Amino acid sequence: MRNTSCGYSNKYLNLQKHDGVKMLVANCSEFRTGLKKYLDEVENNNETLIVKRGGGKGTVVLSLEEYNSMVETAYLLGNRANRRHLEESLDQLRSGQMKERKLIEV
């Protein structure tokens, strides 16, 4: 994974590019020192934070909203029949084969 400085940084936050995708990167000491600022950035701006560890593989920090979205997507695409139904629905939408309906109030 190639990382290059992206020009954004302050005392606590370091934004880098990993394979063309911008994300926050910190080592453990930086993360501890700027914990609140890092977590605020992740939560408020839907950032992904990579916490690098000396000999470890590293850790990814995501907002709960982003995590829940990923779990929902994995669930929805998790079985072949559901994935096929969603793909067919998207194809219908793209080709203009849709019907407008009024919502039923309950």
N, C-alpha and C positions, 0 to 999 in steps of 0.2 A: 504494500500500500504506500503510495507516494504522497507525502504531504509537503506543501509549500505555504509559506506565510501569505496571507491574503490582504494584509494591510490594515485589518481591524484588530486592535488590541487596546486594552487599558490595563490598569494595575491588576485586575483580576481575570479578565476575559481574554482568551486567545482564540480567534477564529481562523481556521486553516481550511485548505482544500484537500480532500481525499478523493483521488480519482475524479476530479471535476465537481465534487459535491462539497458545498461549504458546511462545516460543522465546528462546534466548539471542541477544543482539545485542551486537556490539562493533565499534569502529573499529579500524584497523590498529595504532595505538599501544596501545590497551587489550589487543588480542589478543597483541601481542609481550610486553607487561609480564606478562600473566597466562597465558601460553601453557600451562603445565602444568595450571593449575587449569581453564582452558577445556576442554582436551582430556580431562582426568579427568571433568569434568561431562558432556561429550558421550558418552564411552565408558561410564561407569558408570551413567548415568541415561537413556540413549537420548535425549539432548537433541539438538536441531538448533541449530546455531550459524550465524548470519548475520554475516559479517565485511564491514562497510561500508567502502568506499573513497571518498575524496573525490570524484574525478571518474569513478571506475569504476562498474561495474554491481553489484559485490559478489560474494561467494563464499559457498557453503554448505559447512559442515563436518558430516559425518555419521560415526557409528561404522561400522567395517567390517561389523559384524553388520547394521546397518540398511541399508547399501549393498547387501550381498549379498542381503538380503531383497527389496529393490526390484528388483534384477536378476533374481532368480528369478521374482518375480511378473510382470515384463515378459515373461520367456521363456515362462512358463506360459500367459499370456493373449495371447501374440504371434501365434498362428495361430488361425484361426476354428474349426477342428475341435476343437482342444484346449480352447478357451474354451467351446464349446458342451457338450463332455463334462463339464467342471467345473461348469457351470451346471446341467446335468441332474442331476448327482450331488448338488449342494446342494439342489435342489428335492426330490429323493427323500429326503434326510435330513430336511428340514423337514416333509415330509408323512408321516414315519414309515415310509417304505418302505425299511427297512434290514434287513440280516441280520447277526447276530453270528457271527463265526467265530473259531476258535482259531488262534493263530499257529503256524506250523510251525517247529520248531527245526532249525537246520542245523549 
